[in-house]
Amino acid sequence: MGEGLLTLANLGWAGMLCAAYYLATNFDAIPAEHKRKAMDLYHRVKDYPLPAIVMAVWLAIRVLFALGWQLQLELLLVMAVCNYGVRTIGRARARAAQDLCRELATSSNPTQVLGSRLPEWVMFPSANRVQWLNSVITGMWPSIVAATDTSLRAMMEPLLESNKPSYVKGFRIRSASIGPNPATVDGMQHHSYGVAETTLDINLSWAANMDIRLLVRVPGPDVEVALTDFELKLTLRVVLGPHIPQWPCFANMAFSIVNTPEVDFNITAGSVSLDVVPGLSDFLDQFIRRTLVGMLAYPKALVVPLVTGHELKRGLGTGALGTLRIRFLRIDNVQSKYNKYRKTPFYSKLMLDGQAKRQRTASYVGFDKQMKDVFSFTLYDNTGILRVSFAFDVPGKDLHVGECEITTKQLMETNLDEVELAMTKASDASRTRRVSVYIKPEFLVFTSREQQRAAVVPPESIPPRMSSASFREDIIMGRPLTAPSSRGNTPRNSGSGWSCNTGALFVHVDRAMGLKNIETVGTSDPYVFLRVGNSTAKSPHINNNLNPVFNWDGELAVTNCETDVLLVCLIDKNVSTDKLMGELRVPLARITASPSEKISGTYKLSPQGSVTLSASFLRHS
């Protein structure tokens, strides 16, 4: 089949064209799962020009055909071997880190051991060591293994059935043992977040020798899939509440995951590891990670009721502590080697744990230039880390100077008017300061109306007089004293300079019904868009649905609850321009007029449809 029209390349092109024509003419007959994947792929590439997409696909296929089938097979085998090797090495490194954590847990002087993945009680001394709890878990582990066998089967069967691909006929669980290796508690912290509940952060690591085997029924011979070498490291937040005057003294237990968990595992089909399939292991890893984080990422939670008649509500509004405002002031202490960039614009970037991307300040020219950028973050705990970097805006490629990390706990509790962030290079072993970025942190606590109405209790002692850094330096150096500025005498959480009408609005959109289809071909793909002033939030879109269930939470900053208006829009996602399907306007004064500053219900959209939502306003104290 060498020369002429009848070649393997031409047959391949003809087969692909026939398959494309068949799929285009029978799109409605495609199973819903495959159709959803095709639409997801379409939404990923729709922003690129169509000629560029066609050219890229044609070029990739043309190169593959030019390689020949034998070379393609060799390339696939090389990729499989390399992928397997990379996954195996990564798993070995993760296992070594887990072993190191277990050794450190029993060491009398663990800080002498250096490593990048130390247990929480080593990196943060506020986490308590709990060897006694590990001894209890080890003694109870055989009973825990026996009890979880039935629970795992009951949980896995409906989950697998609801997510099985169309070509899979069904599953049968042959074994569901979590293995003989007990989970290890690396540390535990208690947080005082509420008067009616107790919050515990439990740092867990687990190198499980699992024996979970599934029989997958597919066309042809059934395939046995085994999950082995499962390793997990995460911080589990357990909330006990509300407190009640009867045993066990709390009515519910809520389980959440703080930060992104570290997950590793090995999946085999028959006796072949799926690590040899390029991309499949990464897909499964990301699927499990997204499933865990999507279902249990704090403030979302799995609530287990223990005593009937008491409710523990979870969500964005219930877990919020307050707003952390970061005001950039100036830079100083620039190393002499950067003097040649004195007339080059500079900027800073900052990111809080859990954010998808960094936020950027404006560009400034001149080392004595005053900065005016202000950033706000809603905090749900005090265990986060703020990362700030500094760079020069050099044409072609920005010059990264350094970065600095500081915990949110330090920013929340500081009494200083300004905080110096020393920018250093991670690759510099001496950690020499290259430039200082000065910021002013301000933490504004959320206060509900019920808390505002509570009786005010005077402090047990007179609060200490706060002074500026320059005033304290004058005292130490024996220089003539000047009175501290009035700004230094203002408590950090008083909200000085910010109206008590500021705060945050937390909106939970449950569903929409009766939306009008505005698509010429097919069905609309609606999503929710929220706006209060300049603050916006946007939900994921729902494909081909006029009665979508969103179950989505949005958060908006409020600058004046007396004049601001909440705008709720249902919008159809399109290839070119998104189109409005319906909108709702709610003055925030209507929300604050309610006794608890909350509203909920089903509201009509203009011009058609309805939306079911709840909104809660938390103001700054």
PEJO-V753254 format. One line per field, one symbol per residue. ss: DSSP state (A for helix, B for strand, O for the rest). Layout:
# PEJO-V753254
ss->???
This chain:
# PEJO-V753254
ss->OOOOOOOAAAAAAAAAAAAAAAAAAOAAAOOAAAAAAAAAAAAAAOOOOAAAAAAAAAAAAAAAAAAOAAAAAAAAAAAAAAAAAAAAAAAAAAAAAAAAAAAAAOOOOAAAOOOOOOOAAAAOOOOBOOAAAAAAAAAAAAAAAAAAAAAAAAAAAAAAAAAOOOOBBBBBBBBBBOOOOOOBBBBBBBBOOOOOBBBBBBBBBBBBOOBBBBBBBBOOOOBBBBBBBBBBBBBBBBBBBBBOOOOOOBBBBBBBBBBBBBBBBBBBBOOBBAAAOOOAAAAAAAAAAAAAAAAABOOOOBBBBOOOOOOOOOOAAAAOOBBBBBBBBBBBOOOAAAAAAOOOOBBBBBBBOOOOOOBBOOOBOOOOOOOOOBBBBBBOOOOOBBBBBBBBOOOOOOBBBBBBBBBAAAAAAOOOOOBBBBBBOOOOOOOOOOBBBBBBBBBBBBBOAAAAAOOOOOOOOOOOOOOOAAAAAAAAAOOOOOOOOAAAAOOAAAOOOOOOOOBBBBBBBBBBBOOOOOOOOOOOBBBBBBBBOOBBBBOOOOOOBOOOBBBBBBBBBBOOOOOOBBBBBBBBOOOOOOBBBBBBBBBAAAAAOOOOOBBBBBBBOBOOOBBBBBBBBBBBO
